[in-house]
Amino acid sequence: MHSVLVTGGAGYIGSHMVQALRRGGYRTVVLDDLSAGHAAAVGEAELVQEDMGDRGLMRALLRRHRPSAICHFAALARVDESMEQPLLYYKNNVLGTLNLLEAALEVGVARFVFSSSAAVYGEPQEVPITESHPTAPVNPYGRTKLVSERLLADCAQAYGIRFVALRYFNAAGADVPARLGEDHRPETHLIPLALKAAVFQDQELVIHGDNYDTPDGTCIRDYVHVIDLVDAHLRALEYLHENDGGSQILNLGTGAGNSVREVMDMVGKVTGVDVPHRVGPRRAGDPARLVASFAKAKDVLGWEPRRDLEEMVRSAYEFLRIRPEGYPSTPEGFGDFGRPRPESAEVE
């Protein structure tokens, strides 16, 4: 039975991965500082609540558990915040990855699955985007992901580690049977914001521009179900454990995309309620289309997305119905978060 360390395992995608690992028979330990994650989402997995700034702690943790691989999700991930506080992002995302790599090399852990991002590409020159597309991130968040990828690549060449870096496009949806879903604070993602606007009717969704060169004038993004993302991570672990293939950088998307208005229409279909909204100005740096090619992931991992937009929205809606106030403050029960809802919701 393999043991896996999951950094950021109390976060949105990380927590889904933790539960999938446990269902698959992996021994799992979670490292998360809970600055953005939720202890309740970890379930019965062991949770070590510490940040990644302490290399000695990580070295001791790795020596105690001797994982065969590390799934590295831990990162700050808000583009707007990275523009305002770039040093915070470099310290957390890059230095945290560096500390993790140093500790892993000291202990002898040589397999990594890295949570990267489509933000490494910047403004697309063509769509769908392949892994050979130039990388030119336009914000500090994307730059920290690209630097971390290059750290892994340099360590692979120098020390013989092997990694799979997975560049996500837009994660969405929930694992309803596991009572897992999306609960960012503040929430910046379109699907949960549109659902909350429709269900609670006390906030207005802001569409950032409706005059793009797309069929309905709103931006098109590539949404992929979180359960499909987790499947790719499990396949990446199998790839690293079961063969001697080289390190890989792979896109995870659907090869298609949906506009903001298409997402709103789907929310209306699923909930039976129109999404209250208004149109605001464009945001600087927002491309009209971001759509991934997943051909390489299919070739290397045998992976392809299986769930469509309706399944993403429907599962996210069911999670909202199960946990209307988000995750409980403790694993034992719901807490009173006292979170005021904003008058308008900004879409990432």
C-alpha positions in Angstrom: 0.0 0.0 0.0 1.5 3.3 -1.1 1.6 6.3 1.3 1.0 9.8 -0.2 1.5 13.3 1.3 -1.0 15.8 0.1 -0.1 19.4 0.6 -3.1 21.7 0.6 -5.3 18.7 1.1 -7.9 20.7 3.0 -8.6 22.9 -0.1 -11.1 22.5 -2.8 -9.3 20.1 -5.2 -6.9 18.7 -2.6 -9.8 17.5 -0.4 -11.4 15.7 -3.2 -8.1 14.0 -4.0 -7.6 13.0 -0.3 -10.9 11.2 -0.2 -10.3 9.5 -3.6 -6.9 8.3 -2.4 -8.4 6.9 0.7 -11.1 5.1 -1.3 -8.3 3.7 -3.5 -6.5 2.2 -0.6 -3.7 4.8 -0.2 -2.4 5.8 3.2 -2.8 9.5 3.2 -1.5 12.4 5.4 -2.5 16.0 4.8 -0.3 19.1 5.3 -2.3 22.3 5.3 -2.2 25.6 7.2 -6.0 26.0 6.9 -5.5 29.6 5.7 -7.9 28.7 2.8 -8.8 25.1 3.4 -11.3 23.5 5.8 -10.5 20.8 8.4 -13.9 19.4 7.9 -13.1 18.5 4.3 -10.2 16.3 5.3 -12.4 13.7 6.9 -10.6 10.9 8.6 -7.2 11.5 7.0 -4.4 12.7 9.3 -4.2 16.5 9.2 -1.0 18.3 10.1 -1.8 22.0 10.4 1.4 23.8 9.6 2.7 25.9 6.7 5.4 25.0 4.3 7.9 27.6 5.5 9.4 25.2 8.0 11.6 22.8 6.1 12.6 21.0 9.3 9.0 20.2 10.0 8.5 18.9 6.5 11.6 16.8 6.7 10.4 15.3 10.0 6.9 14.7 8.5 8.4 12.9 5.5 10.7 10.8 7.6 7.8 9.7 9.8 5.4 8.8 7.0 7.9 7.8 4.3 5.5 8.5 1.4 6.1 7.0 -2.0 4.9 10.3 -3.6 3.8 13.8 -2.9 0.7 15.5 -4.3 1.5 19.2 -4.1 -1.7 21.4 -4.1 -0.7 24.0 -1.5 -0.6 27.5 -3.0 -2.3 30.9 -2.8 -4.4 31.1 -5.9 -6.2 34.5 -6.2 -5.0 36.5 -9.3 -6.2 39.8 -7.9 -4.5 39.3 -4.6 -1.2 38.2 -6.3 -1.2 41.6 -8.1 -1.5 43.4 -4.8 0.8 41.2 -2.8 3.4 39.6 -5.1 5.9 39.0 -2.3 3.3 37.0 -0.4 2.8 34.8 -3.4 6.4 34.2 -4.2 7.1 33.4 -0.5 4.2 31.0 -0.2 4.1 29.4 -3.6 7.7 29.4 -4.7 9.6 29.2 -1.4 7.0 26.6 -0.1 7.8 24.4 -3.2 11.5 24.9 -2.7 11.3 23.9 0.9 9.2 20.8 0.0 11.7 19.7 -2.7 14.7 20.1 -0.4 13.0 18.1 2.4 11.9 15.4 -0.1 15.4 15.1 -1.5 16.9 14.8 2.0 14.5 12.0 2.8 14.5 10.3 -0.6 11.0 11.0 -1.9 11.3 11.2 -5.6 7.8 11.3 -7.1 5.7 14.5 -7.4 2.3 15.3 -8.8 2.1 19.1 -9.0 -1.0 21.3 -9.2 -0.1 23.9 -11.8 -2.4 26.2 -13.7 -3.4 27.5 -17.2 -2.3 30.9 -15.8 1.3 30.0 -17.0 0.2 30.6 -20.6 -0.9 34.2 -20.3 -2.6 35.7 -23.3 -3.4 32.8 -25.7 -1.9 33.0 -29.2 -4.2 30.2 -30.3 -6.9 27.9 -29.0 -7.2 25.2 -28.0 -4.0 25.6 -26.0 -1.5 22.8 -26.2 1.5 22.3 -23.8 3.8 23.6 -26.5 2.1 27.0 -26.4 4.5 29.7 -25.2 4.4 30.4 -21.4 4.1 34.1 -20.7 2.1 34.6 -17.5 0.6 38.0 -17.0 0.3 38.0 -13.2 2.4 37.0 -10.2 0.2 33.9 -9.5 0.9 32.5 -12.9 4.6 33.3 -12.6 4.9 31.5 -9.3 3.3 28.4 -10.9 5.7 28.6 -13.8 8.7 29.0 -11.5 7.6 26.0 -9.5 7.4 23.9 -12.6 10.9 24.9 -13.6 12.1 24.1 -10.1 10.7 20.6 -10.5 12.2 20.3 -14.0 15.7 21.4 -12.8 15.5 19.0 -9.9 14.5 16.2 -12.2 17.5 16.8 -14.3 20.0 17.2 -11.4 18.7 14.7 -8.9 16.6 12.2 -10.8 13.2 13.0 -9.3 10.1 12.4 -11.5 7.1 14.6 -11.7 3.8 15.2 -13.5 2.7 18.9 -13.5 -1.0 19.2 -14.3 -2.1 22.6 -15.7 -5.7 23.0 -14.8 -8.1 25.3 -16.6 -11.3 26.0 -14.6 -12.2 23.4 -11.9 -15.9 23.1 -11.1 -18.5 20.8 -9.5 -18.6 18.7 -6.4 -18.5 15.2 -5.0 -22.0 15.1 -3.5 -21.9 11.5 -2.0 -18.7 12.5 -0.2 -20.3 15.9 0.9 -17.3 17.7 -0.7 -17.5 20.9 -2.8 -16.3 24.4 -3.4 -16.2 26.8 -0.5 -13.7 29.6 -1.0 -13.8 32.7 1.3 -14.2 35.0 -0.5 -15.6 33.1 -3.4 -14.4 34.2 -6.8 -15.4 31.4 -9.1 -18.3 31.8 -11.6 -20.4 28.7 -11.0 -20.7 29.0 -7.2 -21.3 32.7 -7.4 -24.0 32.3 -10.0 -25.6 29.6 -7.9 -25.6 31.7 -4.8 -27.0 34.7 -6.7 -29.9 32.5 -8.0 -30.6 30.7 -4.8 -30.3 33.4 -2.2 -31.4 36.3 -4.4 -29.5 38.7 -2.2 -26.4 39.4 -4.4 -25.9 40.3 -8.0 -23.5 38.6 -10.3 -21.2 40.9 -12.2 -20.4 40.0 -15.8 -17.0 41.6 -16.7 -17.7 42.8 -20.2 -20.2 41.6 -22.8 -18.5 42.9 -26.0 -15.8 40.2 -26.5 -15.3 38.5 -29.9 -17.4 35.5 -28.9 -20.9 34.3 -30.0 -22.7 36.0 -27.1 -20.0 38.7 -26.2 -19.0 37.1 -22.9 -15.7 35.4 -22.1 -15.4 31.7 -22.8 -13.6 29.4 -20.3 -12.9 25.7 -20.2 -14.6 24.1 -17.2 -13.6 20.7 -16.0 -15.3 18.7 -13.3 -13.3 18.3 -10.1 -13.9 14.5 -10.1 -12.4 14.4 -13.5 -9.4 16.4 -12.3 -9.0 13.9 -9.4 -9.1 11.0 -11.8 -6.2 12.6 -13.7 -4.2 12.9 -10.5 -4.8 9.3 -9.6 -3.6 8.3 -13.1 -0.5 10.5 -12.7 0.3 8.7 -9.5 -0.1 5.4 -11.2 2.1 6.6 -14.1 4.9 7.6 -11.6 4.7 4.4 -9.6 4.3 1.8 -12.4 6.7 2.8 -15.2 9.9 4.6 -15.8 8.6 7.2 -18.2 9.9 10.7 -18.0 8.4 13.7 -16.2 5.4 15.2 -17.9 3.6 18.6 -18.1 -0.1 18.1 -19.1 -3.1 20.2 -19.7 -6.4 19.3 -18.0 -9.4 20.7 -19.8 -12.3 19.6 -22.0 -11.2 20.8 -25.4 -14.3 23.0 -25.4 -15.5 26.0 -23.5 -18.6 27.7 -22.2 -19.3 31.4 -22.0 -20.4 33.3 -18.9 -23.9 33.6 -20.3 -24.0 29.8 -21.1 -23.0 29.1 -17.5 -25.7 31.5 -16.2 -28.3 29.8 -18.5 -27.3 26.4 -17.1 -27.6 27.6 -13.5 -31.1 28.8 -14.4 -32.0 25.4 -15.9 -30.7 23.5 -12.9 -32.2 25.7 -10.2 -35.3 27.0 -12.1 -34.3 30.5 -11.2 -32.8 33.2 -13.4 -29.4 34.6 -12.1 -29.7 38.2 -11.1 -26.8 40.0 -12.7 -25.5 43.2 -14.2 -22.8 43.9 -16.8 -19.7 45.7 -15.7 -16.6 46.9 -17.5 -13.9 44.5 -18.8 -11.0 43.6 -16.6 -7.5 44.2 -17.9 -5.8 41.0 -19.1 -9.0 38.9 -19.5 -8.7 37.0 -22.8 -11.8 36.3 -24.8 -11.2 32.5 -24.9 -9.2 30.0 -22.8 -9.7 26.5 -23.9 -7.3 23.5 -23.4 -6.3 20.7 -25.6 -6.2 17.5 -23.5 -4.7 15.3 -26.3 -1.4 14.9 -24.4 -3.1 13.9 -21.2 -5.1 11.3 -23.1 -2.0 9.9 -24.8 0.2 9.8 -21.6 -2.4 8.9 -18.9 -5.3 7.6 -20.9 -7.3 10.5 -19.4 -10.3 12.3 -20.8 -13.0 14.4 -19.2 -16.3 12.6 -18.8 -18.7 15.1 -17.1 -20.3 18.0 -18.9 -21.3 21.5 -17.8 -24.7 20.4 -16.6 -23.2 17.8 -14.3 -20.8 20.4 -12.9 -23.6 22.9 -12.2 -26.0 20.2 -10.8 -23.4 18.8 -8.4 -22.4 22.2 -7.2 -26.0 23.0 -6.7 -26.5 19.9 -4.6 -23.5 20.7 -2.5 -24.9 24.2 -1.9 -28.2 22.6 -0.8 -26.3 20.2 1.6 -24.1 22.9 3.0 -25.7 26.3 2.4 -23.3 28.0 4.8 -20.3 26.1 3.6 -18.2 23.7 5.6 -18.7 23.4 9.3 -16.1 25.2 11.5 -15.1 21.8 13.0 -15.4 18.3 11.6 -18.1 17.5 14.1 -20.8 20.0 13.0 -21.8 23.2 11.4 -20.5 26.5 12.8 -21.8 30.0 12.6 -19.4 31.7 10.2 -21.0 35.1 10.4 -20.0 35.8 6.8 -21.8 38.8 5.3 -22.7 38.3 1.7 -21.5 41.1 -0.6 -23.9 43.2 -2.5 -22.3 42.1 -5.7 -20.1 39.1 -6.5 -17.0 39.5 -8.6 -16.3 36.7 -11.1 -12.7 35.5 -11.3 
